[in-house]
Amino acid sequence: MMDLLVNKWIPDHENTEDAGVRMRYGILSGAVGIACNTILFLGKLIAGLLSGSIAIMADAFNNLSDVGSSVVTLIGFKLSGQKADADHPFGHGRIEYVAGLIVSVLIILVGFELARDSFVKILHPETTQFSLVILIILFVSILIKGYMYLYNQSFAKKLSSVALASTAKDSRNDMISTGAVLLSQMIGTMTGLRLDGWCGIAVAAFILVSGISSLKDTANPLLGEEPDPELVDKIEHTVMSYHNILGMHDLIIHDYGPGRRMMSLHAEVPADMTLVEAHALADRIELHLLKEYGISTVIHVDPHEVNDPATRLVQEKVGEFLSELSPDILFHDLRIVTERNHLKVMFDVNVPFGFALSDEEIVDNLKERLQQLDVSCRPLIHVDHYNKT
């Protein structure tokens, strides 16, 4: 059914990097979610009233909250598909992340509400009724939620969408919670045990764990996260494949929403290249990266001295000093400038996050060692950090 709707509603459905295509996927998911969750709410409400079960009633209102989640998803994708404007020059793509964040918060709230109601049920247990009608309603609900999980998960993978991934998790949670409610009702009917409240607590715990995990996944792109290592390797391979590129560092990727990324990087070139040659080389690489990865790029060119003996000697010594501290500490962009009666030695050091020594201790160690080589040396050292993993 969803394939039919996708083919009819989204003609260019394979072009998932296009903002308009993503918007249609999100609207379709939200619209179907609103319809399915409304039907499930009404069905479970009837089952809950017939049985007197707090777990079934809680499950019904969980589906009602899912209607709200589907509305948030629909609106989020609709807004994120808007074009860039004067107030938002990088577009509105991050609204999709915000929509996923809201859905995650709603999942957590449902978990707390279910835990509270279930705890009351444990303290004040009541006898519940179970019938074939209730069995059919709950079983059909599980099938519908399973189907919703499958299509939302499929959409999430196609679009790499954290918002739809959160919606898929929510559908999976509902499927499991309804299954647990059904099982507790059947066991209670056969044994007389009042498991309604305990079942609700177990389901609430599962929903809370899932909601917190989903919240983390949707918050990370908003806060700024480490870029995909595989993408970083591909970009580095592309840049380093060009003649006269001696090294690359300080890669930063800014994510303004799915399909809206910008990045900057430093590329080392021979110091004897002219400014015009270096600029032309940077332009060619920027265009290549845009075509290959769809990322608008700004390249800063660093002149690298390859023929100066003094520079090579200092590079060797800095490498030795850093390897004594840790092989995980890297350096780059070293250059020497002679000023009056002293040598200004400038370079950057990359230190892993969580390293035992502080930035100041590392810098002081390097300055002391360099000045022991030459008292006229004036080191200027900048410290950056990177994720070792």
Secondary structure in CASP SS format (residue, H / E / C, confidence):
PFRMAT SS
TARGET T0000
AUTHOR 0000-0000-0000
METHOD secondary structure of the structure
MODEL  1
M C 1.00
M H 1.00
D H 1.00
L H 1.00
L H 1.00
V H 1.00
N H 1.00
K H 1.00
W H 1.00
I C 1.00
P C 1.00
D C 1.00
H C 1.00
E C 1.00
N C 1.00
T C 1.00
E C 1.00
D C 1.00
A H 1.00
G H 1.00
V H 1.00
R H 1.00
M H 1.00
R H 1.00
Y H 1.00
G H 1.00
I H 1.00
L H 1.00
S H 1.00
G H 1.00
A H 1.00
V H 1.00
G H 1.00
I H 1.00
A H 1.00
C H 1.00
N H 1.00
T H 1.00
I H 1.00
L H 1.00
F H 1.00
L H 1.00
G H 1.00
K H 1.00
L H 1.00
I H 1.00
A H 1.00
G H 1.00
L H 1.00
L H 1.00
S H 1.00
G C 1.00
S C 1.00
I H 1.00
A H 1.00
I H 1.00
M H 1.00
A H 1.00
D H 1.00
A H 1.00
F H 1.00
N H 1.00
N H 1.00
L H 1.00
S H 1.00
D H 1.00
V H 1.00
G H 1.00
S H 1.00
S H 1.00
V H 1.00
V H 1.00
T H 1.00
L H 1.00
I H 1.00
G H 1.00
F H 1.00
K H 1.00
L H 1.00
S H 1.00
G C 1.00
Q C 1.00
K C 1.00
A C 1.00
D C 1.00
A C 1.00
D C 1.00
H C 1.00
P C 1.00
F C 1.00
G C 1.00
H C 1.00
G C 1.00
R C 1.00
I H 1.00
E H 1.00
Y H 1.00
V H 1.00
A H 1.00
G H 1.00
L H 1.00
I H 1.00
V H 1.00
S H 1.00
V H 1.00
L H 1.00
I H 1.00
I H 1.00
L H 1.00
V H 1.00
G H 1.00
F H 1.00
E H 1.00
L H 1.00
A H 1.00
R H 1.00
D H 1.00
S H 1.00
F H 1.00
V H 1.00
K H 1.00
I H 1.00
L H 1.00
H C 1.00
P C 1.00
E C 1.00
T C 1.00
T C 1.00
Q C 1.00
F C 1.00
S C 1.00
L H 1.00
V H 1.00
I H 1.00
L H 1.00
I H 1.00
I H 1.00
L H 1.00
F H 1.00
V H 1.00
S H 1.00
I H 1.00
L H 1.00
I H 1.00
K H 1.00
G H 1.00
Y H 1.00
M H 1.00
Y H 1.00
L H 1.00
Y H 1.00
N H 1.00
Q H 1.00
S H 1.00
F H 1.00
A H 1.00
K H 1.00
K H 1.00
L H 1.00
S C 1.00
S C 1.00
V H 1.00
A H 1.00
L H 1.00
A H 1.00
S H 1.00
T H 1.00
A H 1.00
K H 1.00
D H 1.00
S H 1.00
R H 1.00
N H 1.00
D H 1.00
M H 1.00
I H 1.00
S H 1.00
T H 1.00
G H 1.00
A H 1.00
V H 1.00
L H 1.00
L H 1.00
S H 1.00
Q H 1.00
M H 1.00
I H 1.00
G H 1.00
T H 1.00
M H 1.00
T H 1.00
G C 1.00
L C 1.00
R C 1.00
L C 1.00
D H 1.00
G H 1.00
W H 1.00
C H 1.00
G H 1.00
I H 1.00
A H 1.00
V H 1.00
A H 1.00
A H 1.00
F H 1.00
I H 1.00
L H 1.00
V H 1.00
S H 1.00
G H 1.00
I H 1.00
S H 1.00
S H 1.00
L H 1.00
K H 1.00
D H 1.00
T H 1.00
A H 1.00
N H 1.00
P H 1.00
L H 1.00
L H 1.00
G C 1.00
E C 1.00
E C 1.00
P C 1.00
D C 1.00
P H 1.00
E H 1.00
L H 1.00
V H 1.00
D H 1.00
K H 1.00
I H 1.00
E H 1.00
H H 1.00
T H 1.00
V H 1.00
M H 1.00
S C 1.00
Y C 1.00
H C 1.00
N C 1.00
I C 1.00
L C 1.00
G E 1.00
M E 1.00
H E 1.00
D E 1.00
L E 1.00
I E 1.00
I E 1.00
H E 1.00
D E 1.00
Y C 1.00
G C 1.00
P C 1.00
G C 1.00
R C 1.00
R E 1.00
M E 1.00
M E 1.00
S E 1.00
L E 1.00
H E 1.00
A E 1.00
E E 1.00
V E 1.00
P E 1.00
A C 1.00
D C 1.00
M C 1.00
T C 1.00
L H 1.00
V H 1.00
E H 1.00
A H 1.00
H H 1.00
A H 1.00
L H 1.00
A H 1.00
D H 1.00
R H 1.00
I H 1.00
E H 1.00
L H 1.00
H H 1.00
L H 1.00
L H 1.00
K H 1.00
E H 1.00
Y H 1.00
G C 1.00
I C 1.00
S E 1.00
T E 1.00
V E 1.00
I E 1.00
H E 1.00
V E 1.00
D E 1.00
P E 1.00
H E 1.00
E C 1.00
V C 1.00
N C 1.00
D C 1.00
P H 1.00
A H 1.00
T H 1.00
R H 1.00
L H 1.00
V H 1.00
Q H 1.00
E H 1.00
K H 1.00
V H 1.00
G H 1.00
E H 1.00
F H 1.00
L H 1.00
S H 1.00
E H 1.00
L H 1.00
S C 1.00
P C 1.00
D C 1.00
I C 1.00
L E 1.00
F E 1.00
H E 1.00
D E 1.00
L E 1.00
R E 1.00
I E 1.00
V E 1.00
T E 1.00
E E 1.00
R C 1.00
N C 1.00
H E 1.00
L E 1.00
K E 1.00
V E 1.00
M E 1.00
F E 1.00
D E 1.00
V E 1.00
N E 1.00
V E 1.00
P E 1.00
F C 1.00
G C 1.00
F C 1.00
A C 1.00
L C 1.00
S C 1.00
D H 1.00
E H 1.00
E H 1.00
I H 1.00
V H 1.00
D H 1.00
N H 1.00
L H 1.00
K H 1.00
E H 1.00
R H 1.00
L H 1.00
Q H 1.00
Q H 1.00
L H 1.00
D C 1.00
V C 1.00
S C 1.00
C E 1.00
R E 1.00
P E 1.00
L E 1.00
I E 1.00
H E 1.00
V E 1.00
D E 1.00
H E 1.00
Y E 1.00
N C 1.00
K C 1.00
T C 1.00
END
